[in-house]
């Protein structure tokens, strides 16, 4: 294995956006995960007008990633275009596509690593964890005009990791059972040695020194080895939020991108004090709370001390960024999030309601697939 | 025989003893077929990596009337209900996998399945008529019997390889569609054979109708009952599995009573189950691993039923010719039909649908039994073709799955499934 240099931070347009969604490939017979990503992509004729459709680590996953866009509406159009391209191609090959952070009942030993040196290297390094990594997340890129801004934003967004987890949580079922978590997906990510929070670094200079240290110790070869919750992405000139489950609908994924853009603007505009060293002590606990309880989580405050209900924090946050959302012309995408927080109609609750309705998880995935592909009439977050 | 003499001498003194058993008990026969097939299948699989199905068929050939004769003609007749049950369950599974929605959403599949059906039937018919010299009716019967892929072999090979992917799905679809087409051709051929052999127009018209309507009725009753009862039970429960199997076996029984082909009735039951189950009552209910148990016996019986004792070099060459024509038809259909799947992968689908087996043998015997004096010799060609393909087909199917990279990888370090 050879170390890859970090490279220079490529400045990008301020607050530009990009979204990646990892999606589930399911059998239309029983809605279990199926294999076939490599052949599916091999036979796809598509001119990349909405972004890319790519392989992920196992044959049961596929990733769509939008082009860099300045507006949330642009992201929404790309996601719909990518979703429809994938849907048409999958229909021709009798494969279903679904959102959700975990597949509710797949059997991980049946997963197959995609061909390719990088995937094989990951399998050799992490063994069975690589197959268990068949979990599905949404990554949101926010463009930064300078490397120092990117590091500052990485730290600042770290405080809001529980908010993104709770709003996107869509992985309550694992191995066919209710995990009690709202987002069980992140437990699969936590097993990797370089997962977690970005250390309290204050500038691009400190970040490059830290990365050089990791390389010198033989811990990381490239930036892709860092599975941090929020990390800078020098080659794109962005900060990447990586904690979201893939939502059950394209609309919800777009709303999360709108929140990321509005929040980043609000943070960069107000530059609140960060208390990164103190936050580092409570970050893991707060993340667990959000994964386990979702909107009911109690978030520890290491500055003013005590615990605050996440629902309260989220209500205040969505109010606080409203002005920025208006300025960015994406306020209409935040309304569904406000409704979700007020009515507790997140994706995890929807999945549980469906399981209760059908009494089995096959039908849950069937309905989830219809929902992602826009075949059902579910309005945002409705459970019936 | 000293054992018989001893038994009969004891019978005079021990009044509770039954008369000396003249034939083997059905259950004992079942277990013997099972163990013998299992041992040979497992041995070949472990030592030569051959598909297990080949081992089961070899066991049947070895112990059947053609070679050692341990499985007699009478024993074969006695074991027929078990073979019918096994074939019925497998045919129902294939029917359940016939996804008509997929065909509707993908014109390239319509093209390739239509090309496969048409080319296979026409080329085999022309070969049998022109080169072998059969009459049009028997040439049509030969084409009807051999045009389709073998659903049971394909399904078991895919299960054994734990294959999954685009090539695998297409192999299943092609097998199901070509089976359906061959059943239609089979029904028509029944009428043609009647017309040619006896000029009995009533039977020529009524027999195909009886077969098709009867099978549809039997399949329909099985489906209706299965869905009706299963609806009252928890989804995916073991009770639902039992209901599905019980209804399938009931359909097998009724089909046997009405002299309607079991394979057709159960195939239609599978198709109806898949298309009529709007509330997904039985959609996710799978047959338990135990159906392998019946499949082993099925293939041992099929192996024993093959008429190797009538083998001649000429018949062998003709059968080989038929298989080559059939292979060319299937490969040609896949190459011609185009589509998004690359050509090498489409040719692998063509290779995967080569098997020819139990359904062909049963169909051939069904037609031959109509006019035994001519039928048996007229259908030597498809029977030998099936006999040869019994041994090669599973290997070809497995090779296609393996080459497509969709089955279990032997090398665990490369990330295949364990």
Interface residues (C-beta under 8 A of the other chain):
Chain A: X27 X28 X29 X30 X31 X34 X35 X36 X38 X39 X40 X42 X43 X44 X45 X59 X89 X91 X92 X93 X94 X109 X110 X111 X112 X113 X115 X119 X120 X123 X124 X130 X131 X358 X359 X360 X362 X363 X366
Chain B: X97 X99 X102 X105 X106 X108 X162 X164 X165 X166 X167 X169 X173 X234 X235 X236 X280 X283 X284 X286 X340 X341 X342 X345 X405 X406 X409 X413 X414 X415 X416 X417 X418
